[in-house]
């Protein structure tokens, strides 16, 4: 199906962002089209999205209703955000002004499955994007479920829990990450981590609850809020990419206090500021 989309949607940047993090058993990019598996009402579905100015073409297998497809891609690419307020803030900020002008229509890509997003955040701790994608791919190929070709569906919490810490270690995870993923799967199964509630909770509460979970520190909590809960003001202050970008942009090396002070002036758009800092790295 085709439906109207913002004419300024920067799909080229989005494809590049996703390509750097692609997990081949789950997703792929070919001929300007993004394809991936996901679960809709518990059933594996493969989604394909292509963009032309003002128009998105979306296919799914099995076929979904137009309204459902629209809701999925709107959230996946944050298409309902009004960027005018962010652009107004950035135009008055000496650090963001030129960054945002370079690529003004960046939007926040989001994981639709909060369990997948949180697993990927944990596996992304202190490793390269490529290493994180490799670990996710191993997990998916081990306990993912069949989905419409050519992908697998991300594993359910029950499947990850059944591996146990030792089974996760055998995939190449450290003991700490294996324990974290096993605990996360159990918490997802019994409702200890309720992502729907966290999505609507005050930001400080969501951050504190995530941060308190074993294996989820401040960076991971902020990243989960940003890319899984869709919080446009989440800010991973300790992110190495953020720090590296600020080192290149500021006359003096940025201290944690300096980074925090800068970010305060970017509220309530700190996640969007983060995207532009990442983009500045090339």
C-alpha positions in Angstrom: 0.0 0.0 0.0 1.0 3.6 -0.4 0.3 6.5 2.0 1.2 10.1 2.5 4.4 10.7 4.5 6.3 13.9 5.4 8.0 15.2 2.2 11.0 16.0 4.3 11.5 12.6 5.7 15.3 11.8 5.3 15.0 8.2 4.3 18.5 8.1 2.9 20.0 9.0 6.2 17.6 6.5 7.9 18.8 3.7 5.6 22.4 4.5 6.4 21.7 4.6 10.2 20.0 1.2 10.0 22.6 -0.3 7.7 25.3 0.4 10.2 23.4 -1.7 12.7 21.8 -4.3 10.5 21.3 -7.8 11.8 21.1 -10.0 8.7 18.8 -12.7 10.2 16.3 -10.0 11.1 16.6 -7.2 8.5 18.1 -6.0 5.3 18.4 -3.1 2.8 18.3 -3.7 -0.9 17.7 -1.3 -3.8 16.6 1.5 -1.4 14.1 -0.6 0.4 14.2 -1.5 4.1 12.9 -4.9 5.0 12.7 -6.6 8.4 10.8 -9.1 10.5 8.7 -8.2 13.5 5.8 -9.6 15.5 2.3 -8.2 15.1 -0.2 -9.5 17.7 2.3 -12.2 18.4 2.6 -13.4 14.8 5.8 -13.0 12.8 5.5 -10.6 9.8 7.9 -9.3 7.3 7.7 -5.6 6.5 9.2 -3.8 3.5 9.3 0.0 3.3 10.3 2.2 0.4 10.1 6.1 0.3 9.6 8.6 -2.4 9.1 12.3 -1.5 5.7 12.6 0.2 4.9 8.9 -0.2 5.7 5.6 1.6 5.2 2.3 -0.1 4.7 -0.4 2.5 4.4 -4.2 1.9 3.9 -6.9 4.5 3.8 -10.7 4.4 1.3 -11.8 5.5 -0.8 -8.8 4.5 -1.8 -6.4 7.2 -4.6 -3.8 7.2 -3.6 -0.4 5.9 -4.3 1.2 9.3 -2.0 -1.3 11.0 0.8 -0.7 8.5 0.5 3.0 8.9 0.8 2.8 12.7 3.8 0.5 12.5 5.9 2.7 10.2 4.8 5.9 11.8 6.3 4.7 15.1 9.3 3.0 13.5 10.4 6.2 11.9 8.9 8.8 14.2 6.9 10.2 11.4 4.4 12.1 13.5 7.1 14.3 15.2 6.8 18.0 14.5 10.4 19.1 14.0 9.6 22.8 13.9 10.2 23.2 17.7 13.5 21.3 17.5 14.7 23.4 14.6 13.8 26.6 16.5 15.8 25.4 19.5 18.8 24.4 17.3 18.8 27.7 15.3 19.6 29.5 18.6 22.2 27.0 19.8 25.8 27.7 18.7 26.7 24.0 18.8 23.6 22.5 17.1 22.9 25.2 14.6 25.3 24.1 11.9 24.9 20.4 12.7 21.1 20.5 12.2 21.3 22.6 9.2 23.5 20.0 7.5 20.9 17.3 7.8 17.7 18.9 9.2 15.2 16.1 8.6 16.7 13.3 10.7 14.1 11.4 12.7 14.5 9.0 15.5 14.4 5.3 14.4 12.8 3.1 16.9 12.5 -0.6 17.8 8.9 -1.7 17.8 9.6 -4.8 20.0 10.8 -3.5 23.4 12.4 -6.8 24.3 14.5 -6.8 21.1 15.4 -3.1 21.6 16.6 -3.8 25.2 18.5 -6.9 24.3 20.3 -5.0 21.5 21.1 -2.2 23.9 22.7 -4.6 26.4 24.7 -6.4 23.7 25.8 -3.0 22.4 27.5 -2.1 25.6 31.2 -1.2 25.1 31.5 -2.9 21.8 31.5 -1.8 18.2 28.3 -1.7 16.1 29.5 -4.6 14.1 30.3 -6.7 17.2 26.9 -6.0 18.7 25.2 -7.0 15.4 27.1 -10.2 15.3 26.0 -11.2 18.8 22.4 -10.4 18.1 22.6 -12.4 14.9 23.9 -15.4 16.7 21.1 -15.2 19.3 18.4 -14.9 16.6 19.8 -17.8 14.6 19.9 -19.9 17.7 16.4 -19.3 19.1 14.6 -17.1 16.7 11.3 -18.2 15.2 10.5 -18.7 11.5 9.1 -15.6 9.7 8.2 -14.9 6.1 11.3 -15.3 4.0 14.1 -14.4 4.1 14.2 -13.6 7.8 13.7 -15.0 11.3 11.6 -13.3 14.0 13.4 -12.0 17.1 13.3 -14.6 19.9 10.6 -14.4 22.5 11.7 -13.9 26.1 10.8 -17.5 26.9 13.2 -18.8 24.2 16.1 -16.6 25.6 15.3 -17.7 29.2 15.4 -21.3 28.1 19.0 -21.0 26.9 20.1 -20.1 30.5 23.2 -18.2 31.3 25.5 -21.0 30.0 23.7 -21.3 26.7 24.1 -17.5 26.2 27.8 -17.7 27.1 28.2 -20.4 24.4 27.0 -17.8 21.9 30.1 -15.7 22.7 28.6 -13.4 25.4 30.5 -12.5 28.5 29.2 -13.9 31.8 27.9 -10.5 32.8 26.0 -10.0 29.6 24.7 -13.5 29.6 23.4 -13.0 33.2 21.8 -9.7 32.2 20.0 -11.2 29.2 18.8 -14.1 31.1 17.5 -11.9 33.9 15.9 -9.6 31.3 14.1 -12.5 29.7 12.7 -13.6 33.1 11.6 -10.1 33.9 9.9 -9.8 30.6 8.1 -13.0 31.2 6.8 -12.2 34.7 6.0 -8.5 34.0 8.7 -7.1 36.3 9.7 -5.0 33.3 6.6 -3.5 31.9 7.5 -1.5 28.8 4.0 -0.1 28.1 4.0 1.3 31.6 7.6 2.7 31.2 6.6 4.3 27.9 4.0 6.5 29.7 5.9 6.9 33.0 7.7 10.2 33.8 11.1 10.2 32.3 13.0 10.2 35.6 10.9 7.2 36.8 11.5 5.2 33.7 15.2 6.0 33.8 15.5 5.0 37.4 13.6 1.7 37.0 15.7 0.7 34.0 19.0 1.8 35.6 18.2 -0.3 38.7 17.8 -3.4 36.7 21.0 -5.7 36.8 23.0 -5.1 33.6 21.3 -1.9 32.6 23.3 1.1 33.6 22.8 4.8 32.8 23.9 4.5 29.1 21.7 1.5 28.4 18.7 3.0 30.3 19.0 6.2 28.2 19.4 4.3 25.0 16.4 2.1 25.7 14.3 5.2 26.5 15.5 6.8 23.2 15.2 3.9 20.7 12.7 1.6 22.4 10.4 3.8 24.4 10.5 6.7 21.8 11.6 9.3 24.3 12.7 12.3 22.2 14.5 13.8 25.3 16.5 10.8 26.3 20.2 11.5 26.4 23.0 8.9 26.7 25.6 11.3 28.2 28.3 8.7 28.6 27.9 7.5 25.0 31.3 7.3 23.3 29.9 8.7 20.1 28.5 11.7 21.9 31.8 12.3 23.7 33.8 11.9 20.5 31.6 14.3 18.6 31.8 16.9 21.3 35.6 16.6 21.5 35.7 17.5 17.8 33.2 20.4 18.2 34.4 22.1 21.4 37.6 24.0 22.0 38.4 22.0 25.2 37.8 18.3 26.0 34.3 17.9 27.3 34.0 16.9 31.0 30.9 15.1 32.2 29.8 18.3 33.9 30.2 20.3 30.7 28.3 17.6 28.7 25.4 17.7 31.2 25.3 21.5 31.1 25.2 21.6 27.3 22.5 18.9 27.2 20.3 20.9 29.6 19.9 23.6 27.0 18.7 21.0 24.5 15.6 19.8 26.5 13.1 18.5 25.5 15.0 17.3 22.3 18.1 15.7 23.6 17.6 12.5 21.7 17.4 14.4 18.5 20.5 16.4 19.5 22.2 13.0 20.0 21.3 11.8 16.5 22.9 15.0 15.0 26.1 14.5 17.2 26.3 10.9 15.9 25.8 12.1 12.3 28.6 14.7 12.7 31.1 11.8 13.1 30.5 10.8 9.5 
